[in-house]
Amino acid sequence: MLILPVRVDTRDLVDQIGEQPGETGLLLDVDGTLAPIVERPLDATVPEPTRALLRELAQRYALVACVSGRPEDDARRIVGVDGLVYVGEHGLGLDPRTAEWQGPIDELVEAAGWPPERKPSSVAFHYRTAEDEEAAVATLRGVERRAVELGLRPRWGRKVLEILPPVDANKGTAVRSLLEERGLRRALYAGDDATDLDAFQALDGLELAVRVAVVSEEGPGELGTAADVIVPDTEAVVELLRRL
């Protein structure tokens, strides 16, 4: 069942979004929003019923996009739906300046002492499967400090430390770019982690905006505070999308 905020003026926002699909963008995070969280990131996948729904929405809406922290090709593989727009690495792939920072990132990876998930423009260190989570975080705090020394940007998420180039690119800049390119003034964004806060903010000033937060114990509390609609899991996201 959907859990809606107490603000009365937001209760019909989802229904309003569905009234003009040809003028509306649907922008969706992948892990924890469309694909259930799993212990090993490589095992993540979007369920087939969700894929079928996304195919149907892509036929009606002006834009259906997946905005992920994963590399674009990886997000495309996990979602498995043609006809969608895919943006990887929180929008870093849209900024050519990221190429200038691959040397420092490679240097960090070599010295980290922790298995990396190397991406085209960034790197992630996951610790969901660590036997001693406290020790894992302590190790990764050292990686975080070294990243800062190298001029890179560390960012913590759900059981992961991400290291990014110091460029002005995030899910918010990606969302704004996608909407502006198509001249869309109506949009829904759904996400589950701290990086999705930037995307929420990118909807400010639109004619109609709906911010959907998948709230969990692992996620940041401020995500629910910033949302218009709160849901508990990926199944509830699908339930919401079926209303559109």
Backbone bond lengths (Angstrom), bond angles and torsions (degrees), N, CA, C in turn:
res aa  C-N    CA-C-N  psi(-1)  N-CA   C-N-CA  omega(-1)  CA-C   N-CA-C  phi
1 M - - - 1.461 - - 1.523 109.53 -
2 L 1.325 116.66 139.18 1.454 120.26 177.63 1.516 110.82 -69.63
3 I 1.307 116.12 142.93 1.455 122.12 176.76 1.515 107.01 -111.03
4 L 1.319 117.72 112.71 1.448 121.12 -176.85 1.517 111.28 -100.47
5 P 1.330 117.68 146.85 1.455 120.60 176.85 1.518 110.91 -62.95
6 V 1.313 115.57 164.39 1.456 119.67 -177.32 1.517 112.39 -77.38
7 R 1.341 118.52 -13.75 1.457 120.36 -178.96 1.522 109.18 -65.61
8 V 1.316 117.52 114.06 1.452 122.18 -173.26 1.520 111.83 -61.29
9 D 1.350 117.81 -35.39 1.455 120.77 -174.03 1.518 113.30 -71.43
10 T 1.321 118.87 -4.95 1.461 120.38 179.24 1.520 112.84 -103.94
11 R 1.307 118.85 -4.52 1.458 120.68 -171.63 1.522 113.33 -66.44
12 D 1.324 118.76 -28.75 1.457 120.44 -178.27 1.522 112.36 -104.08
13 L 1.326 118.76 11.47 1.454 120.54 -177.02 1.523 112.28 -62.89
14 V 1.306 117.67 -41.26 1.462 120.56 -179.13 1.518 110.31 -61.91
15 D 1.321 116.62 -42.71 1.459 119.74 178.26 1.526 111.05 -64.12
16 Q 1.328 117.35 -37.33 1.466 120.48 178.22 1.524 111.62 -65.19
17 I 1.332 117.02 -38.54 1.461 120.52 179.09 1.524 110.50 -58.42
18 G 1.319 116.40 -36.47 1.452 120.35 -177.29 1.514 115.16 -77.69
19 E 1.325 117.97 -4.13 1.462 120.48 -175.51 1.528 112.95 -78.20
20 Q 1.346 117.81 -27.05 1.464 120.87 -177.53 1.531 109.98 -132.92
21 P 1.317 117.78 67.30 1.468 120.19 -175.03 1.529 113.42 -60.87
22 G 1.314 117.76 -31.76 1.456 120.19 -179.45 1.509 114.52 -69.84
23 E 1.334 116.51 -9.20 1.457 121.59 179.46 1.523 112.11 -120.79
24 T 1.336 116.40 18.21 1.462 121.43 -169.89 1.525 111.74 -128.93
25 G 1.337 115.59 143.70 1.453 121.71 174.88 1.520 111.50 -109.24
26 L 1.322 116.16 137.68 1.462 122.83 172.92 1.519 107.16 -111.87
27 L 1.334 116.14 119.33 1.469 121.28 -175.90 1.523 108.17 -123.10
28 L 1.325 115.58 126.62 1.457 120.26 -167.40 1.519 111.73 -133.81
29 D 1.324 115.91 131.20 1.449 121.75 168.22 1.531 107.52 -67.14
30 V 1.327 117.88 164.35 1.466 120.99 -177.35 1.529 111.48 -103.24
31 D 1.346 117.34 -72.41 1.470 120.31 -176.40 1.513 111.16 -68.28
32 G 1.323 115.96 125.33 1.459 120.55 179.33 1.510 113.40 85.76
33 T 1.338 117.08 -6.26 1.459 121.36 179.26 1.527 110.44 -120.08
34 L 1.328 116.37 -54.60 1.464 121.43 174.13 1.527 111.39 -100.01
35 A 1.328 116.71 -39.10 1.461 121.97 179.55 1.523 109.43 -105.47
36 P 1.327 118.98 126.00 1.466 120.56 177.40 1.526 111.38 -58.30
37 I 1.334 116.20 145.05 1.459 121.82 177.04 1.528 109.63 -66.00
38 V 1.336 115.95 133.15 1.465 121.94 177.80 1.524 108.65 -127.93
39 E 1.327 115.91 164.99 1.466 119.84 -176.43 1.519 111.77 -63.35
40 R 1.334 117.46 -42.90 1.456 121.47 -179.13 1.531 109.33 -107.28
41 P 1.320 118.59 119.11 1.464 120.84 -178.98 1.519 113.79 -52.51
42 L 1.343 117.45 -32.07 1.458 120.84 -179.47 1.520 112.27 -65.10
43 D 1.335 117.06 -20.79 1.462 120.94 -177.03 1.523 112.90 -90.03
44 A 1.308 117.64 -4.85 1.468 120.50 -176.52 1.529 110.76 -65.97
45 T 1.322 115.98 144.74 1.452 121.00 177.16 1.526 109.74 -157.63
46 V 1.307 115.92 152.86 1.468 121.70 175.58 1.528 107.82 -89.68
47 P 1.325 118.94 127.69 1.465 120.93 -179.23 1.526 111.85 -60.30
48 E 1.309 116.32 149.56 1.468 120.93 -176.93 1.532 113.25 -59.17
49 P 1.352 120.08 -39.62 1.474 117.96 177.08 1.531 112.42 -60.71
50 T 1.328 116.96 -35.24 1.464 120.38 176.67 1.519 110.26 -67.01
51 R 1.321 116.94 -40.65 1.463 120.51 177.60 1.530 110.76 -60.13
52 A 1.316 116.32 -44.08 1.464 119.69 -179.63 1.526 110.57 -61.32
53 L 1.318 116.56 -39.94 1.465 120.53 178.82 1.523 110.75 -65.81
54 L 1.322 117.80 -42.25 1.455 121.00 179.08 1.532 111.46 -62.53
55 R 1.337 116.70 -38.66 1.468 119.56 176.73 1.522 110.58 -61.02
56 E 1.308 115.86 -41.09 1.469 119.86 -179.38 1.524 110.99 -67.92
57 L 1.319 116.91 -42.22 1.463 119.98 179.32 1.523 111.50 -64.75
58 A 1.332 116.82 -37.19 1.464 120.77 -179.40 1.525 111.81 -64.11
59 Q 1.321 116.79 -24.55 1.466 120.39 177.74 1.527 112.14 -75.37
60 R 1.322 117.43 -22.59 1.466 120.49 -173.85 1.521 114.42 -108.70
61 Y 1.331 117.27 -32.28 1.465 120.58 -173.00 1.529 111.26 -92.52
62 A 1.324 115.59 149.70 1.462 120.83 -179.62 1.519 111.67 -62.54
63 L 1.319 117.16 -29.34 1.458 122.19 -179.54 1.512 109.75 -153.13
64 V 1.319 116.48 129.84 1.464 122.39 166.78 1.522 105.60 -127.54
65 A 1.329 116.27 114.96 1.463 121.21 -173.43 1.519 110.65 -128.29
66 C 1.324 115.21 144.99 1.459 122.27 172.54 1.518 107.76 -107.28
67 V 1.325 116.38 119.63 1.462 122.69 -177.53 1.521 106.55 -113.52
68 S 1.320 116.43 106.53 1.456 121.34 -167.77 1.514 112.63 -123.87
69 G 1.325 115.53 158.49 1.446 120.73 170.76 1.515 112.07 -79.98
70 R 1.314 117.38 -15.42 1.458 121.98 177.81 1.527 110.12 -74.30
71 P 1.334 117.23 161.37 1.456 119.07 169.96 1.529 109.83 -58.17
72 E 1.319 115.61 151.81 1.462 119.86 -175.80 1.530 112.33 -55.65
73 D 1.333 117.50 -46.21 1.463 119.94 -178.18 1.522 111.68 -63.74
74 D 1.323 116.74 -35.06 1.456 120.63 179.64 1.527 110.47 -69.82
75 A 1.332 116.86 -42.64 1.466 120.10 176.89 1.524 110.63 -60.96
76 R 1.334 116.10 -41.44 1.469 120.65 178.79 1.527 111.04 -61.91
77 R 1.334 115.98 -40.39 1.468 120.27 179.37 1.517 111.64 -64.98
78 I 1.314 116.97 -44.06 1.462 121.08 -176.51 1.523 111.66 -69.00
79 V 1.322 116.16 -42.27 1.466 119.24 179.83 1.521 110.09 -73.68
80 G 1.317 117.13 -44.54 1.460 120.63 172.90 1.509 115.48 69.84
81 V 1.321 117.44 33.24 1.466 121.23 -179.08 1.519 109.30 -128.51
82 D 1.326 116.76 119.67 1.456 120.58 174.09 1.530 109.42 -74.91
83 G 1.326 116.02 157.30 1.454 119.90 177.11 1.513 114.50 90.68
84 L 1.343 117.58 -3.36 1.452 121.34 174.71 1.527 109.19 -97.21
85 V 1.328 116.05 162.60 1.455 121.56 172.27 1.524 107.77 -96.50
86 Y 1.328 116.73 132.40 1.461 121.18 -179.13 1.525 109.61 -117.51
87 V 1.332 115.46 129.50 1.460 122.21 174.60 1.523 107.20 -123.61
88 G 1.324 116.96 123.19 1.450 120.95 -177.25 1.514 113.75 -103.38
89 E 1.323 114.76 167.61 1.465 123.92 175.03 1.532 112.91 49.94
90 H 1.310 115.85 44.95 1.462 121.40 176.39 1.530 112.35 57.28
91 G 1.315 117.24 27.41 1.456 120.38 179.06 1.510 114.63 90.11
92 L 1.334 118.17 0.32 1.471 120.35 -178.79 1.522 112.28 -60.92
93 G 1.345 115.42 -33.62 1.456 118.75 -178.84 1.515 113.68 -64.31
94 L 1.335 117.62 -14.20 1.460 121.51 179.27 1.528 111.70 -85.40
95 D 1.335 118.11 -8.00 1.459 121.84 -176.38 1.525 110.08 -114.01
96 P 1.349 118.91 114.55 1.470 121.04 -177.24 1.526 114.18 -65.63
97 R 1.331 118.16 -16.90 1.464 120.65 -178.60 1.521 112.67 -67.89
98 T 1.326 116.81 -15.95 1.472 119.12 -178.48 1.524 111.49 -63.30
99 A 1.326 117.61 -27.51 1.475 120.41 -178.16 1.521 111.99 -63.15
100 E 1.330 117.25 -25.46 1.455 120.98 -177.61 1.535 112.51 -70.14
101 W 1.322 117.53 -14.96 1.465 120.92 -172.74 1.519 113.68 -110.02
102 Q 1.330 116.70 12.15 1.460 118.74 -178.82 1.529 112.28 -69.98
103 G 1.334 117.88 -32.18 1.463 120.68 177.04 1.518 112.74 -61.10
104 P 1.345 118.85 -53.90 1.466 119.73 177.74 1.529 112.99 -59.44
105 I 1.337 117.81 -35.65 1.460 119.78 178.95 1.523 110.02 -67.07
106 D 1.329 117.38 -42.63 1.464 120.16 177.06 1.529 111.19 -60.76
107 E 1.334 116.13 -40.44 1.468 120.38 178.80 1.523 110.46 -62.11
108 L 1.322 116.50 -42.14 1.468 120.98 179.35 1.522 110.69 -63.03
109 V 1.318 116.54 -45.08 1.466 121.08 -178.54 1.523 110.70 -60.05
110 E 1.314 117.42 -42.53 1.466 121.59 -178.64 1.521 112.30 -63.01
111 A 1.333 117.10 -32.36 1.468 120.89 -175.66 1.531 113.04 -99.06
112 A 1.311 118.19 -2.93 1.468 120.90 -169.40 1.517 113.65 -68.28
113 G 1.331 117.82 -39.03 1.452 119.27 -175.18 1.512 113.06 71.48
114 W 1.326 116.63 25.61 1.467 121.93 179.32 1.522 107.79 -145.62
115 P 1.340 118.63 138.08 1.468 120.04 -177.79 1.530 111.22 -59.58
116 P 1.333 117.55 124.57 1.454 119.88 -177.68 1.534 112.35 -95.80
117 E 1.307 115.61 153.72 1.463 121.26 163.29 1.527 105.31 -104.56
118 R 1.329 115.46 96.05 1.460 120.12 -175.60 1.528 109.99 -80.84
119 K 1.303 115.60 130.42 1.451 122.06 179.74 1.527 108.62 -116.96
120 P 1.332 118.33 167.32 1.466 119.50 -179.55 1.523 114.22 -56.11
121 S 1.337 117.97 -35.45 1.467 120.11 -174.76 1.515 114.20 -121.65
122 S 1.333 118.46 -2.00 1.467 120.94 -175.14 1.524 109.11 -157.74
123 V 1.336 116.01 -173.67 1.457 120.62 177.36 1.520 108.84 -145.87
124 A 1.334 116.09 148.25 1.455 121.39 178.48 1.525 109.35 -127.64
125 F 1.341 115.34 141.30 1.459 122.32 176.67 1.534 107.84 -117.59
126 H 1.328 116.16 106.23 1.463 121.37 -178.09 1.525 110.51 -89.39
127 Y 1.339 115.69 145.27 1.469 118.95 177.03 1.520 111.97 -135.13
128 R 1.320 117.73 21.45 1.467 121.33 179.67 1.527 112.03 -61.67
129 T 1.324 116.89 -34.14 1.464 119.94 -177.07 1.528 113.12 -96.19
130 A 1.314 118.30 7.23 1.467 120.87 -178.58 1.533 110.62 -65.47
131 E 1.320 116.73 136.80 1.463 120.37 178.76 1.523 111.15 -67.08
132 D 1.316 117.46 -37.29 1.463 123.16 179.44 1.533 107.62 -119.33
133 E 1.313 116.10 95.87 1.463 119.98 -175.24 1.524 111.61 -64.66
134 E 1.316 117.15 -37.57 1.465 120.24 -179.85 1.525 110.57 -62.92
135 A 1.320 116.82 -43.18 1.460 120.66 178.33 1.526 110.90 -66.68
136 A 1.319 116.10 -37.09 1.463 120.20 178.89 1.520 110.85 -62.89
137 V 1.312 116.20 -45.18 1.463 120.08 179.76 1.524 110.33 -63.87
138 A 1.324 116.66 -39.27 1.466 120.03 178.89 1.526 110.78 -61.39
139 T 1.323 116.54 -42.61 1.463 120.23 177.27 1.522 111.20 -62.51
140 L 1.310 115.52 -44.46 1.463 119.88 -177.02 1.526 112.07 -72.61
141 R 1.320 118.07 -21.20 1.468 119.74 172.32 1.530 109.52 -63.39
142 G 1.336 115.67 -36.45 1.453 118.93 175.80 1.527 111.88 -65.57
143 V 1.341 115.99 -38.89 1.458 120.27 176.28 1.529 109.78 -63.84
144 E 1.321 115.75 -40.09 1.467 120.89 178.63 1.527 110.72 -59.95
145 R 1.338 117.02 -45.86 1.466 120.30 -179.32 1.523 111.23 -63.05
146 R 1.337 116.42 -41.62 1.458 119.43 179.63 1.531 111.06 -66.00
147 A 1.316 116.62 -36.41 1.464 120.43 177.74 1.523 110.99 -60.65
148 V 1.324 116.19 -42.57 1.463 120.26 178.59 1.521 110.39 -63.22
149 E 1.328 116.65 -41.32 1.468 120.49 178.63 1.528 111.82 -60.85
150 L 1.320 116.78 -32.28 1.456 121.79 -179.90 1.529 112.93 -84.29
151 G 1.335 116.24 -1.12 1.450 120.03 179.59 1.507 114.51 87.28
152 L 1.331 117.23 10.87 1.460 122.04 -178.74 1.526 110.86 -92.17
153 R 1.316 115.94 169.30 1.462 121.40 -178.16 1.522 110.74 -110.88
154 P 1.329 118.51 111.69 1.471 120.11 174.09 1.529 110.64 -84.37
155 R 1.322 114.91 147.95 1.465 119.40 178.17 1.524 108.20 -149.01
156 W 1.339 115.42 126.81 1.461 121.27 179.88 1.528 109.79 -91.47
157 G 1.336 114.79 140.52 1.458 120.96 175.90 1.512 110.03 -132.58
158 R 1.306 116.90 -152.96 1.463 121.75 -178.54 1.530 109.12 -75.81
159 K 1.350 115.55 99.21 1.468 123.05 179.77 1.534 111.59 58.57
160 V 1.315 117.04 38.95 1.451 120.09 -179.78 1.523 110.08 -155.53
161 L 1.325 115.50 144.54 1.455 122.10 169.08 1.521 107.29 -111.72
162 E 1.315 116.87 121.93 1.452 122.02 178.51 1.527 109.01 -105.66
163 I 1.313 115.79 142.61 1.457 121.91 176.67 1.527 107.91 -121.14
164 L 1.336 115.65 123.36 1.444 120.51 -172.90 1.525 111.69 -126.37
165 P 1.328 117.61 157.34 1.464 120.65 172.65 1.529 109.98 -64.84
166 P 1.325 117.66 152.17 1.470 120.40 -178.79 1.531 112.05 -83.91
167 V 1.320 115.09 62.66 1.463 120.54 178.01 1.523 108.69 -118.05
168 D 1.311 115.52 156.02 1.461 120.94 -177.71 1.520 109.93 -81.04
169 A 1.318 115.44 72.13 1.456 121.62 178.89 1.515 108.53 -139.82
170 N 1.304 116.92 128.74 1.456 122.36 178.38 1.526 108.15 -157.74
171 K 1.299 116.87 -175.54 1.459 118.93 -179.07 1.526 111.59 -63.27
172 G 1.322 116.47 -28.31 1.460 119.85 178.12 1.512 112.02 -67.32
173 T 1.337 117.53 -46.19 1.462 119.90 178.94 1.526 110.31 -64.99
174 A 1.336 116.59 -35.87 1.463 119.81 178.14 1.521 111.00 -64.83
175 V 1.330 116.70 -45.56 1.464 120.63 179.91 1.524 110.95 -61.96
176 R 1.321 117.24 -45.66 1.465 119.72 179.36 1.522 111.11 -60.30
177 S 1.333 116.32 -42.16 1.458 120.16 -179.70 1.526 111.08 -62.64
178 L 1.322 117.25 -44.84 1.456 120.83 -178.86 1.529 111.70 -63.20
179 L 1.318 116.60 -42.42 1.459 120.08 -178.76 1.529 111.65 -71.00
180 E 1.332 116.39 -41.68 1.466 119.79 -178.69 1.522 111.69 -66.92
181 E 1.321 116.82 -37.76 1.462 120.07 179.39 1.522 111.65 -59.22
182 R 1.332 116.12 -31.89 1.458 120.80 -176.52 1.526 113.06 -104.10
183 G 1.314 116.64 0.27 1.456 120.64 179.33 1.519 114.25 64.83
184 L 1.323 116.32 34.11 1.465 120.48 -176.79 1.522 110.80 -92.96
185 R 1.326 115.93 136.72 1.462 122.60 -179.50 1.523 112.04 -117.57
186 R 1.321 116.21 7.72 1.464 121.86 178.66 1.525 107.51 -131.53
187 A 1.338 117.08 132.61 1.461 118.36 -176.75 1.515 111.82 -159.75
188 L 1.327 114.50 152.24 1.466 123.55 170.52 1.514 107.47 -121.87
189 Y 1.333 115.95 135.28 1.459 121.00 174.22 1.517 108.31 -126.69
190 A 1.347 116.33 135.56 1.470 121.19 177.82 1.519 109.32 -126.15
191 G 1.341 116.44 134.01 1.456 121.33 178.67 1.510 111.97 -158.35
192 D 1.345 115.77 174.19 1.466 119.57 -172.41 1.522 115.06 -132.77
193 D 1.351 118.38 2.13 1.463 118.46 -172.04 1.525 110.97 -137.80
194 A 1.322 115.49 176.71 1.466 120.83 -175.67 1.523 112.19 -59.38
195 T 1.337 117.50 -34.45 1.463 119.94 -179.05 1.520 112.10 -64.80
196 D 1.322 117.28 -20.04 1.459 120.85 -179.66 1.526 112.68 -78.76
197 L 1.320 116.90 -13.04 1.466 119.67 175.79 1.525 111.38 -62.13
198 D 1.338 116.78 -37.21 1.468 120.11 177.08 1.525 110.39 -61.80
199 A 1.324 116.57 -39.99 1.460 120.58 178.96 1.530 110.93 -67.06
200 F 1.326 116.38 -39.75 1.471 119.44 175.33 1.529 110.51 -55.84
201 Q 1.324 116.23 -47.38 1.461 120.74 -177.75 1.525 111.63 -64.62
202 A 1.321 116.75 -30.16 1.465 120.68 -179.03 1.519 112.36 -66.43
203 L 1.325 117.55 -16.90 1.460 120.68 179.10 1.525 112.68 -85.75
204 D 1.326 116.89 -5.98 1.464 120.19 179.24 1.527 109.99 -59.48
205 G 1.326 115.96 136.27 1.457 120.85 176.10 1.515 114.77 90.66
206 L 1.329 117.94 -5.05 1.451 119.61 177.76 1.529 110.79 -73.00
207 E 1.293 114.79 161.14 1.471 120.64 175.47 1.531 110.64 -61.33
208 L 1.330 116.29 -40.70 1.461 121.81 177.90 1.519 108.04 -148.27
209 A 1.327 116.83 126.16 1.461 122.23 -178.70 1.522 109.86 -135.38
210 V 1.321 115.61 137.34 1.464 121.71 175.52 1.522 108.10 -128.26
211 R 1.314 116.06 120.98 1.466 122.99 179.25 1.523 108.14 -107.49
212 V 1.328 116.09 117.25 1.465 122.48 -176.58 1.521 109.14 -109.45
213 A 1.319 116.72 124.25 1.468 121.83 179.89 1.522 110.22 -111.39
214 V 1.343 115.21 128.00 1.460 120.67 169.95 1.526 105.75 -90.94
215 V 1.302 116.52 105.87 1.461 121.70 -171.59 1.526 110.59 -95.39
216 S 1.334 115.74 131.44 1.458 121.78 178.20 1.515 109.16 -141.58
217 E 1.331 116.18 170.47 1.453 120.43 177.82 1.520 111.45 -64.97
218 E 1.328 117.59 -28.31 1.457 121.10 -179.29 1.519 112.36 -80.07
219 G 1.319 116.98 -25.78 1.455 121.06 -174.06 1.520 112.23 -79.95
220 P 1.344 116.67 165.72 1.466 120.93 -179.53 1.523 112.01 -74.12
221 G 1.314 116.36 137.54 1.456 120.56 -179.46 1.509 113.14 -62.14
222 E 1.353 116.89 -30.93 1.463 119.56 -177.10 1.516 112.35 -68.88
223 L 1.337 117.98 -17.74 1.459 119.71 178.76 1.528 110.32 -64.47
224 G 1.317 116.49 -45.35 1.460 119.81 177.94 1.513 112.11 -65.02
225 T 1.324 116.83 -36.93 1.464 120.57 179.07 1.519 111.28 -64.07
226 A 1.335 117.26 -35.90 1.461 121.57 -177.42 1.523 112.95 -83.25
227 A 1.328 117.60 -9.21 1.458 120.99 -173.08 1.524 112.26 -85.23
228 D 1.328 114.06 157.31 1.461 121.29 170.34 1.517 110.84 -91.95
229 V 1.322 116.49 -31.44 1.460 122.65 -179.89 1.523 107.88 -134.04
230 I 1.322 116.48 135.72 1.465 122.26 -179.46 1.524 108.72 -117.36
231 V 1.341 116.33 131.93 1.455 121.18 176.34 1.526 108.41 -128.90
232 P 1.349 117.65 157.62 1.468 119.41 -174.08 1.515 116.14 -90.41
233 D 1.339 119.09 -17.80 1.465 119.22 -174.39 1.525 110.48 -165.25
234 T 1.337 114.99 179.41 1.463 120.03 -177.62 1.524 111.96 -65.66
235 E 1.321 117.95 -32.47 1.460 119.90 178.52 1.524 110.87 -63.42
236 A 1.317 116.65 -36.68 1.461 120.17 178.31 1.530 111.18 -70.50
237 V 1.338 116.86 -31.09 1.470 119.08 174.43 1.530 109.63 -61.67
238 V 1.306 116.75 -44.59 1.473 121.08 179.42 1.532 109.83 -62.29
239 E 1.327 116.64 -42.40 1.459 120.40 178.24 1.524 110.60 -58.71
240 L 1.330 116.01 -41.84 1.459 120.29 178.61 1.529 110.55 -65.16
241 L 1.327 117.44 -45.92 1.456 120.52 -178.40 1.524 112.15 -63.23
242 R 1.309 116.99 -29.54 1.472 119.40 178.85 1.528 110.88 -66.59
243 R 1.302 117.96 -19.79 1.471 120.70 179.03 1.514 112.10 -77.33
244 L 1.306 118.28 -13.47 1.467 120.99 -172.33 1.531 112.43 -82.55
